Amino acid sequence: MHARDILIDGFDRIRDEVHATVESLGTDALNARPDHDANSVAWLVWHLTRVQDDHVADAFGLDQVWPTGGWQKRFGLDLPPLDTGYGHSAARVAKVRVDSGKLLTGYYDAVHEQTLGALRGMTAKDLDRVVDERWDPPVTVGVRLVSVLSDDLQHVGQAAYLRGLLQTSSA
């Protein structure tokens, strides 16, 4: 099995978890924050998608889907144009609100498709290409992709936990 196929499988699993987490949640549940300093399901899924969009586009020399696919305009968030959510304060987290899960999964699916396209065109040699020299050792495509997978899995797990917490408290 080629490393590319393992990465594709990993990103496919994240897609499944994003859909399972967001599916059938109403607007109130998507945007609910159990505490003033906590994240919402909407913020967690938006953030993991923004990071994947940003990092994969950068690693492969692609345009981000957020601005080019019209998602920034559709979300209409009062945030800087290429904000990924990194380091958001509680006030900034509160600005990430959505009207429906379809908006979140639509954006995620568009990013997922761009990610798969990049991965399908990748060779084993591409994994060793350096994409960020600010670190020691420098970050390669392979390291960046594993970092995105890790971040995505953590955030979708947090969103799934929050979904369960919200459903339990409303039962």
N, C-alpha and C positions, 0 to 999 in steps of 0.2 A: 504494500500500500504506500502510495506517495504521501508525503507530508501535506501536500495540497488537499488531498482527500480527507485527511484527518481534520484539517482546519475547516473545510467545508462542512463536515459532519458537526463540528463544534458550533459553528455559526447557525446551522440548521436547528440544532437543539435549542439555542437561545431564542430563535424565532418562535419555535413551538411554545416555549415558556412565556414569552411576551404575550402571545395570543391567548394562552390559557389564563394568564393573570388578568388581562384587561377585559376579556370576553364577558359580556353581560353586566359589567359594572356601570351603574348610572353616573350621571354627572357629579352628584354629591359624593359618592364613594370614591370616584377617581380623584377628586380634589381634596378629600378629607385629610386632615393632618391631626393625628392623635394628641399632639402637643404643639405649642407655638414654635418650637425649635425642630420639629420633626418634618420629614419629607412626606409628600403625598405619592400615591401610585403614579399619578400623572407626571409629577416631577421626576421620579425615579426612571420611568420608561423614556420620557423625553431626554433626560440627561444621558442615559446609556446609549440612546440612539444618536444624540449629538456627538458624543465622544467617538463612537464607531465611525460616524460620518466624517468627522474631522481627521481622525487618525488614519483611516484607510485611504481617504482622498490624498492626504499628505504623503503617505508611504508609496502610493502608486502614481503620483502626479496627476490626479484627477480633480475635477471640480467637486465641491461639496454639493450634495443633493439639497440641503437646507435652502440655500438661496436660488440655485439654478432650477430646482424642481418646483419652485413656488411655495414650498412648505413654510418658509419664514413668514410670508404674507398670509397664508391660510391660518397659521397659529395666531398671528397678530399680537405677539407678546411684547410688552414694554421692556425690552432688553436690548443690549447692543446686538448689531446684526449677526455676528458670528459667535455669540456667547454659547458655551457648551455646558454651563452650569458649574464648572469647576470653581470651588471656593465660595459658592453662593452663601450669603447670609440668610437668615430666616425671612427677611423682607423680600429678598430676591426669589427665594423658593416660593413665596406666596404669589408672585407674579406669574408663575407657570400654572395656568388653569386651562382646562380644555372642556369643550361642550360634549364631546363623545369619544369613546374608545376607538371609533373608526378613524378619527384623525390621528391618534397615536399609532395605531397599527398600520395605517396607510403610509405614514412617514417611515416607520420602522421597515416595512416591506420594501419601500423604494431604496432605502439604505442597504438593506439585505441583498437586494438584487445587484446593486453596484458592487458590494463586497464580493458576492459570488462571481461576478464577471471578472473582477480583478484577480481573484484566486484561481479561477479556471485558466487564465492566461499566464500564470506564474510558473516558473521553472524552479527546480531545487536550488539552483545557483542564486536565484532572486532572494532567497531567504537570508543570504549572507550579506546582501547589499546594505550599507550603512545609511540610515535615514536621519539620524540625530547624533551629532558629534559633541553635544553639550554634556554628555554623560561619560563616565569612565567605568567600564568600557563603553565605547560608542554603541548606540542602539541600532540593531539591524531590523530588516523587515520581519524576520521570524520572531524576534523578541517583541517588536511592537504588536504583532498580531496576537501573540500569547497574552500580552498585557491587556489588549482590548477584550479578548475572551474572558480573562479573569475579572476585569472590571464589569463587563456585561453580566456575567454569572452572579457576581455579588449583588449587583443592583436589581436584577430580575428576581433573585431570591428574597431580597428585602421587600420588593413590591408584592411578591406572592405572600409573604408573611403578613404584610399590612392588609392585604385583601382578606386573608383569613381572620385577622384580628377585627376588621370592620364587620365582616359577616357574622362573627360570633357575638359582637356587642350589639348588633341590631336584631338578633334572633330572639 
